[in-house]
């Protein structure tokens, strides 16, 4: 299970590789960190969730397409 120290110790340029390590059991914790008052924690959790979601391991094809469409608008 990922903890806050683990999350914050991942360099942004290594998130792609790190996204292979967390389990689906980590998802609730990562989503919870999206509500953190700390911008750095929120952003790191967001990036990790985004990479995992786009990898196709979490989302089915329809949901992944919706996710990609949503983030293309940012």
N, C-alpha and C positions, 0 to 999 in steps of 0.2 A: 504494500500500500504506500502510495506517495505521500510524503509529508511536506510541510511548507519549506523546510530547509532544503529538501531534495528539489522541489520546484524552483526555488530561487537560485540554486547552485547550477542550473543548466544554462550555459551560455546560449544566447539567442541564435547564434550560428550553428548550434548543435541540436536544436529542437527537433529537426527532422529525424535524426537518429534516435533521440531520446523518446520520441513518440512511439517507437516500437516497443519500449519497455513497459509502460503502464498497462495495467489490466483494465478490463471493462469495469471492474470493481472500483477503480479510481475515479470514474466519471462523476459520481455524485460529489466527491470532494472537489474536483476541478470546477464543476458548475457552482458549487457553494462559494469558491474563491472569486467567482465573477462578481459577487456582491461585496467584496472587501472594500474598505475605505482607502486602501493603499493602491494607487494606480499601478505600481510595478507588479504587485501580486495579481491584480486583475488582468493586466496585459499579458503576463507570462502564462496564466491559466488559459486565457483566450487563445493565444497562439498555439499552445499545445492541443487544445480542443479542436481548433481549426485544422491543424495538420492531421490529427487523427481522423476527423470527420471526412476530410477530402481524400484520405487514403483508401476509403471504401470499406474499411474493416468494421465500422460502426453503423453506417447508414446504408439502407437499401438503395437501389438505383434511383427511385423516384425522389426519395428524401435528399439524396446527395445532389441531384439536379437542382432541387429547390434551394439547398444550401449554397451551391455554386452561384445560382442566380442572385440570391440575396447578397452575397459578398462581392459580386461583380459590380453592384450598384454603389459600393463605398468608395 
